[in-house]
Amino acid sequence: QVQLVESGGGLVQAGGSLRLSCAASGSIFSINAMGWYRQAPGKQRELVAAITSGGNTNYADSVKGRFTISRDNARNTVYLQMNSLKPEDTAVYLCNADRVYLTVRYSTRDVWGQGTQVTVSS
């Protein structure tokens, strides 16, 4: 069984920074793309940033230039460095793994963490 555990959320003033971490645990052979999503009250879940196993990244337009996603494949961990935070960044941030290989042939898809709250005060 694979689990994703997020950490690093909290309360910060506008203009501040936070660094989120998401660690995958279990008997993991490899992980394809990983990403961060967010969901604010009354809004749909949206993709914030994603990164492939090879390091290719993509970002939502609203966070480009402010957020940076990275990963440590050896630790099965993905990070989200968030700078110049705005009140509109307030949301629950969720980690996702697109496909997790438990062996060379066996994989499980679409694994989600429980989420971590990020609150940005004005």
Backbone bond lengths (Angstrom), bond angles and torsions (degrees), N, CA, C in turn:
res aa  C-N    CA-C-N  psi(-1)  N-CA   C-N-CA  omega(-1)  CA-C   N-CA-C  phi
1 Q - - - 1.458 - - 1.525 109.20 -
2 V 1.317 115.84 137.25 1.456 121.97 -178.47 1.522 109.24 -107.53
3 Q 1.311 115.66 135.46 1.463 120.83 175.64 1.523 110.01 -126.82
4 L 1.318 115.38 145.22 1.455 122.11 172.98 1.523 107.58 -114.30
5 V 1.320 115.95 129.71 1.467 120.74 -178.81 1.522 108.72 -124.59
6 E 1.343 115.74 118.52 1.458 121.45 179.29 1.533 110.48 -92.11
7 S 1.313 115.03 153.48 1.465 121.30 174.04 1.518 108.66 -153.52
8 G 1.330 115.16 164.54 1.461 119.86 174.98 1.503 115.98 105.76
9 G 1.321 117.44 -4.83 1.460 119.23 178.71 1.516 110.82 -72.28
10 G 1.332 115.39 173.68 1.454 120.20 178.98 1.498 111.97 161.79
11 L 1.331 114.60 -166.03 1.458 122.91 -179.89 1.524 108.82 -104.57
12 V 1.323 115.87 130.72 1.466 120.49 -179.40 1.516 108.56 -143.67
13 Q 1.329 116.40 152.11 1.455 120.06 176.55 1.514 110.74 -79.42
14 A 1.307 115.10 155.66 1.464 120.17 176.99 1.529 109.53 -54.97
15 G 1.327 114.93 136.89 1.456 120.80 -177.13 1.513 113.54 93.03
16 G 1.317 116.08 -10.59 1.456 120.96 -179.06 1.521 113.22 -83.44
17 S 1.336 114.87 -174.42 1.466 121.48 -176.29 1.518 110.75 -133.23
18 L 1.315 114.27 151.84 1.455 122.46 171.82 1.518 108.34 -142.88
19 R 1.315 115.79 153.33 1.459 120.79 174.81 1.515 108.15 -125.13
20 L 1.328 114.85 118.93 1.456 121.23 177.62 1.521 109.87 -95.38
21 S 1.331 115.01 146.01 1.460 121.23 175.42 1.514 109.13 -126.88
22 C 1.318 115.79 149.22 1.461 121.15 176.57 1.522 107.06 -139.82
23 A 1.317 115.35 115.49 1.455 121.04 -178.61 1.519 110.21 -108.34
24 A 1.305 115.63 130.43 1.465 121.46 176.47 1.517 108.43 -94.39
25 S 1.337 115.45 134.49 1.457 119.83 178.38 1.516 110.25 -126.31
26 G 1.322 115.00 157.77 1.454 120.67 -176.48 1.513 109.25 126.70
27 S 1.325 115.00 -175.80 1.454 119.69 179.38 1.525 108.26 -85.57
28 I 1.321 115.55 86.85 1.460 121.68 -171.22 1.515 110.98 -106.14
29 F 1.333 114.74 130.05 1.459 119.86 174.46 1.524 109.78 -89.10
30 S 1.327 116.95 -49.02 1.454 121.35 177.05 1.530 109.07 -163.21
31 I 1.319 115.05 165.18 1.462 120.93 178.89 1.520 109.01 -130.80
32 N 1.309 117.52 133.04 1.469 120.87 175.13 1.524 109.02 -74.74
33 A 1.294 117.60 -134.95 1.458 120.32 -176.77 1.528 111.63 -66.37
34 M 1.330 114.62 145.47 1.459 121.83 173.19 1.514 107.70 -126.88
35 G 1.317 114.64 152.12 1.456 117.13 -177.36 1.502 112.86 -152.80
36 W 1.324 113.31 165.21 1.457 121.86 174.24 1.530 108.01 -114.29
37 Y 1.306 114.93 131.69 1.453 122.46 173.90 1.530 107.87 -118.61
38 R 1.317 115.59 165.61 1.458 118.81 174.19 1.513 109.47 -142.89
39 Q 1.330 113.60 152.07 1.457 119.60 177.98 1.518 108.94 -139.74
40 A 1.311 115.07 118.45 1.451 121.86 176.82 1.531 108.95 -95.47
41 P 1.325 118.09 156.12 1.465 120.73 -179.79 1.533 111.93 -54.78
42 G 1.325 115.82 128.69 1.455 120.93 178.01 1.518 114.78 77.28
43 K 1.328 117.11 5.40 1.460 120.20 -179.13 1.519 110.52 -120.77
44 Q 1.320 114.51 160.90 1.453 119.82 178.03 1.523 110.83 -76.60
45 R 1.311 115.28 153.33 1.458 120.10 174.84 1.522 108.52 -65.79
46 E 1.327 116.26 137.10 1.457 119.98 -179.70 1.527 110.11 -132.10
47 L 1.324 114.09 150.11 1.450 120.46 176.09 1.524 109.31 -74.38
48 V 1.326 116.14 130.14 1.460 121.40 176.24 1.529 110.46 -96.23
49 A 1.332 116.04 -50.91 1.457 120.89 -178.56 1.514 108.79 -160.69
50 A 1.322 115.93 152.20 1.455 121.21 178.50 1.519 109.34 -142.17
51 I 1.330 115.23 155.96 1.460 120.81 -179.48 1.513 108.89 -145.48
52 T 1.332 116.20 134.45 1.449 120.67 177.35 1.522 110.40 -82.15
53 S 1.316 115.56 171.47 1.463 119.21 178.21 1.521 111.23 -63.85
54 G 1.314 116.59 -24.18 1.460 121.16 179.34 1.516 113.70 -88.62
55 G 1.345 116.25 -3.75 1.454 119.18 176.09 1.515 116.34 99.29
56 N 1.325 117.94 2.42 1.459 119.01 175.58 1.523 109.88 -73.13
57 T 1.332 115.39 138.31 1.464 119.74 -174.17 1.523 111.56 -124.54
58 N 1.329 114.60 157.27 1.459 120.19 167.99 1.517 108.16 -147.15
59 Y 1.323 114.57 151.55 1.458 121.27 -172.87 1.523 110.99 -133.29
60 A 1.318 115.17 152.02 1.452 119.97 168.67 1.527 108.38 -66.85
61 D 1.318 116.74 145.30 1.468 120.43 -178.82 1.528 111.11 -56.78
62 S 1.312 116.79 -33.41 1.467 120.70 -175.16 1.520 113.61 -69.65
63 V 1.325 117.47 -15.29 1.472 119.17 -177.55 1.526 112.53 -118.32
64 K 1.308 117.86 -3.00 1.464 120.54 -179.24 1.525 110.24 -58.60
65 G 1.324 115.23 134.06 1.456 120.51 -179.98 1.522 113.47 86.45
66 R 1.320 117.59 -11.68 1.472 120.93 -179.73 1.537 112.14 -115.55
67 F 1.340 116.04 -35.42 1.463 120.40 -177.49 1.526 109.66 -109.18
68 T 1.331 115.92 148.48 1.459 121.92 176.37 1.521 109.43 -134.40
69 I 1.317 115.42 125.45 1.462 120.42 176.65 1.521 108.79 -100.63
70 S 1.325 115.76 142.43 1.462 121.43 177.44 1.520 108.10 -149.08
71 R 1.330 115.68 167.80 1.457 118.75 179.66 1.513 110.60 -148.49
72 D 1.326 114.23 153.82 1.453 122.63 174.61 1.521 105.69 -118.56
73 N 1.314 116.81 100.88 1.463 120.31 -175.45 1.522 112.01 -64.49
74 A 1.308 117.24 -33.12 1.469 120.07 179.91 1.527 111.34 -65.55
75 R 1.331 116.23 -30.81 1.461 121.01 179.82 1.515 112.42 -100.42
76 N 1.340 117.47 1.96 1.476 121.55 -178.13 1.534 110.39 50.66
77 T 1.305 115.21 46.07 1.463 121.30 -175.33 1.525 109.90 -129.55
78 V 1.327 114.72 140.37 1.457 121.27 175.60 1.530 107.73 -121.59
79 Y 1.320 115.00 145.82 1.463 121.86 -177.10 1.520 110.30 -122.82
80 L 1.319 114.90 155.63 1.465 120.33 172.06 1.522 107.13 -136.31
81 Q 1.328 115.12 108.72 1.457 121.00 175.13 1.526 107.94 -88.46
82 M 1.314 116.10 120.93 1.465 121.00 -176.55 1.519 109.35 -116.68
83 N 1.315 116.43 115.90 1.459 122.59 179.39 1.526 109.92 -115.49
84 S 1.317 115.46 163.70 1.467 121.54 178.47 1.517 111.11 49.16
85 L 1.296 115.61 48.57 1.465 120.36 -176.18 1.519 111.84 -65.11
86 K 1.331 114.41 146.10 1.454 122.69 -179.08 1.527 109.08 -120.74
87 P 1.316 117.42 156.39 1.471 119.12 177.35 1.530 113.04 -55.18
88 E 1.330 116.70 -32.72 1.466 119.48 179.70 1.522 113.07 -71.65
89 D 1.324 118.08 -6.14 1.464 120.96 173.36 1.522 111.90 -82.55
90 T 1.312 117.13 -6.41 1.464 121.21 179.95 1.521 110.54 -61.87
91 A 1.326 116.38 125.34 1.458 122.02 -177.11 1.521 109.17 -179.01
92 V 1.324 115.01 171.76 1.462 120.69 165.88 1.524 106.76 -87.35
93 Y 1.305 115.91 126.95 1.462 121.59 -179.31 1.524 108.67 -101.52
94 L 1.319 114.96 127.13 1.463 121.19 -176.47 1.515 110.74 -119.17
95 C 1.301 114.89 140.17 1.457 122.72 178.16 1.530 109.35 -94.61
96 N 1.316 115.44 142.61 1.468 120.66 179.20 1.518 110.46 -135.12
97 A 1.318 114.85 140.71 1.464 120.96 170.82 1.520 107.48 -116.20
98 D 1.317 115.51 122.51 1.463 120.11 -174.55 1.519 112.12 -64.88
99 R 1.313 117.26 -51.20 1.468 121.71 179.10 1.512 108.07 -147.39
100 V 1.331 115.34 124.52 1.456 121.64 -179.92 1.520 108.48 -110.89
101 Y 1.333 115.93 120.15 1.458 120.78 177.29 1.519 109.21 -88.93
102 L 1.334 115.19 122.56 1.465 120.46 176.49 1.528 109.71 -89.63
103 T 1.309 116.64 -27.98 1.452 123.62 171.45 1.531 105.83 -137.50
104 V 1.312 117.51 -176.74 1.461 119.94 178.16 1.524 111.11 -61.32
105 R 1.330 117.40 -32.89 1.460 120.86 -173.63 1.522 113.64 -107.22
106 Y 1.317 118.25 -26.73 1.460 120.23 -173.21 1.512 110.35 -100.87
107 S 1.340 115.35 129.60 1.459 119.45 -179.53 1.517 110.40 -139.66
108 T 1.300 114.58 162.27 1.445 121.96 174.42 1.517 107.64 -126.75
109 R 1.326 115.84 144.67 1.470 119.01 -172.56 1.519 112.05 -109.16
110 D 1.321 114.32 153.88 1.460 122.52 166.15 1.522 111.99 57.73
111 V 1.316 115.23 64.14 1.464 121.64 178.52 1.521 108.67 -94.56
112 W 1.334 116.06 134.42 1.467 121.41 -177.43 1.522 111.28 -120.94
113 G 1.315 115.62 146.69 1.447 121.06 169.43 1.518 110.64 -85.99
114 Q 1.331 115.69 178.28 1.465 121.25 -177.95 1.527 111.82 -81.84
115 G 1.295 117.57 -22.14 1.465 120.83 178.89 1.509 112.59 102.09
116 T 1.329 114.82 154.75 1.461 121.90 175.71 1.526 108.14 -135.55
117 Q 1.313 116.10 136.70 1.455 121.28 -175.46 1.522 110.94 -81.20
118 V 1.311 115.64 131.35 1.462 122.45 171.97 1.528 107.66 -119.06
119 T 1.314 116.11 123.12 1.457 121.28 179.39 1.523 108.90 -124.26
120 V 1.330 116.05 124.60 1.456 121.90 -179.44 1.527 107.99 -114.02
121 S 1.314 115.83 118.07 1.465 120.03 -178.94 1.526 110.14 -92.77
122 S 1.317 114.92 148.77 1.472 119.85 -178.07 1.522 111.87 -88.79
